[in-house]
């Protein structure tokens, strides 16, 4: 069983990712668009940097829904190999 604090921290990150997903996507599309003026793209980049770090999708750790274990996680089943065997 994983520490409950680490599981809760990951759950908070998941909520932040869902809340800021559309705003991050808009800013990233502006940054990637080469037709936009350089000042506009730089402004979008600064706004993206001001957002909370935990709102980035790659900060979320895949964890077993049964035990909270972070390793040996099967995405299709959303559980770890040990919980699967039990």
C-alpha positions in Angstrom: 0.0 0.0 0.0 1.4 3.4 -1.0 1.5 6.4 1.3 -1.8 8.1 1.3 -0.1 11.5 1.0 1.5 10.5 -2.3 -1.8 9.2 -3.6 -3.6 12.4 -2.5 -0.9 14.6 -4.1 -1.3 12.7 -7.4 -5.1 13.2 -7.2 -4.6 17.0 -6.7 -2.4 17.0 -9.7 -5.1 15.2 -11.8 -7.6 17.8 -10.8 -5.3 20.7 -11.8 -4.5 19.0 -15.1 -8.3 18.8 -15.9 -8.9 22.4 -14.8 -6.1 24.0 -16.9 -6.0 21.6 -19.9 -7.9 23.9 -22.3 -6.0 27.0 -21.3 -2.7 25.2 -21.7 -3.7 23.9 -25.1 -4.6 27.4 -26.3 -1.3 28.9 -25.1 0.7 26.0 -26.6 -1.1 26.4 -30.0 -0.2 30.1 -30.0 3.4 29.4 -29.1 3.7 26.7 -31.9 2.0 29.0 -34.5 4.9 30.5 -36.6 2.6 32.9 -38.3 1.9 34.8 -35.1 4.2 37.8 -34.3 7.2 37.0 -32.0 5.9 39.3 -29.2 2.5 37.5 -29.1 4.2 34.1 -28.9 6.6 35.3 -26.2 3.7 36.7 -24.2 1.9 33.4 -24.4 5.1 31.6 -23.3 5.3 33.9 -20.2 1.6 33.2 -19.4 2.3 29.4 -19.7 5.2 29.7 -17.4 3.1 31.5 -14.7 0.7 28.6 -14.6 1.1 26.0 -11.8 3.7 23.4 -12.6 1.4 20.6 -11.4 -1.1 21.5 -14.1 1.2 19.9 -16.7 0.0 16.5 -17.8 3.4 14.8 -17.5 3.5 15.6 -13.8 0.8 13.0 -13.1 2.0 9.6 -12.1 0.0 6.5 -13.1 -0.9 4.7 -10.0 -2.9 1.5 -9.2 -6.5 2.4 -8.2 -6.5 -0.5 -5.6 -3.2 -0.1 -3.8 -1.8 3.2 -5.1 1.4 1.5 -6.2 3.3 3.6 -8.9 5.3 0.8 -10.5 4.3 -2.1 -12.7 1.1 -0.4 -13.7 -1.2 -1.7 -16.5 -2.9 1.2 -18.2 -5.7 -0.9 -19.6 -6.7 -2.3 -16.2 -5.7 0.8 -14.2 -4.0 -1.5 -11.6 -0.6 -2.9 -10.7 0.6 -6.4 -11.5 0.4 -7.4 -7.8 -3.2 -6.2 -7.4 -4.0 -8.0 -10.6 -2.7 -11.3 -9.2 -4.6 -11.0 -6.0 
